[in-house]
Amino acid sequence: MQQRVVRQLGIAAGFAFILFVSGPTNLWGRIPVPQYTIDLTQFTATAPVIFRGSILSVSAILQKDNRVQAFARFQVDRWYRGKQPSDFHLSFVPYHPISAANGHDCNDLKPGSHWLVFAVERSGSLELVDDCQGAMAISSRLGPDVMPPDLIAQMEADFIAGLEDTNTAARLHSIQRLGGLKSASSRPALHHVIETGSPAEVKWAVYAALRTGDVSVLTKLREVLDRSNGEALDVFIALELRGLKDRRAIPGLIDILGSVTDPAVLEYVLTALGENLKAVEALPGIAAHLAASHPRIRFSALVGMQAITQEPACILPAQWTEGMIEPQAQQCLAWWDHRGREQFSRLQH
């Protein structure tokens, strides 16, 4: 449905990118993906070698085809999976801004930096499983050993320890990695950040909690969005909202629908309330957006009204065109004002 909407509405390239990164991984091509949006579970499930540590040194050689091949020597802090050699080098292609912009060689692996690495052994050498997503910046802090050993629980404990890092960037990395792990057991630590952290940390912790499926943070999210200045993170917060299917999210989503103005957030809240949750209690708020100034918001409101009410006045023809959206939205709004609102009131009582 979303792909057809984009095609027929002729949405701008920026929104196309949002849709692109929200789809399945195999549709992303080589568009660079921010590390804070990466789903770590796709690598914890499949990577043959997983470890974390700091880079001691980096060396490079020029290949016959004039490509530069680099080798990072690590001081390993934690070996999560695979056979641990006493000393080894990770082979990689050095970071370069141009190739990074095309989704390759995105990590600036340099001495003194700390990384979580997902690797595979090829021809006796370790290589990243993905040249852009195979290494992720982390805090140097380690948590206690988890017993009995468990990869996810140990990784989570290490990330939680990083929340106490004195380095601001390292603390943010720790919050982001907890979001990527998507573990419900991380929620108490994330809620502590929400209660005590800086404004930036609170926003990242709310996003991370949403990624664990925690809908209790929606009230706090509304406050965060009210203070937002249109940051890039808002787009990915909107994507998380779009996917909500937990009915406990309905009150929080209705609250957000009535308070925020960001088009992407509004559009995806409408999608969640209408198409996903078919929330009858959200009908007044959805109907109010049938007259919104933004065409995508009007369209999402119309689709939501159709999904919930099945009212003919709100249903686009099977072979609809862009030109049909506006008159159909007006027709749906007229139905709501004259009959739908009264029907809704009866349902509520």
Protein Blocks (a to p, Z undefined) as FASTA:
>chain_A
ZZmmmmmnopafklmmmmmmmmcfklnmmaccdfklpcfklmmmmmmbdcddddfbdcdd
ddfkopacdddddddfbdfbdcddfbdcdddddddfklmmnopakbccdehiacdddddd
eehiacdfbfklmpccddfbdcdddddddfklmmmmmmmmmmmpcbfklmmmmmmmmmmn
opaklmmmmmmmmmmmcfklmmmmmmmmmmnopaklmmmmmmmmmmpghiaklmmmmmmm
mmpcbfklmmmmmmmmmmpmbfklmmmmmmmmmmmnopaklmmmmmmmmmcfblklmmmm
mmmmmmmnopaklpccfkbcfklmmmmmmmmmmmmmmmmmmmmmmmmZZ
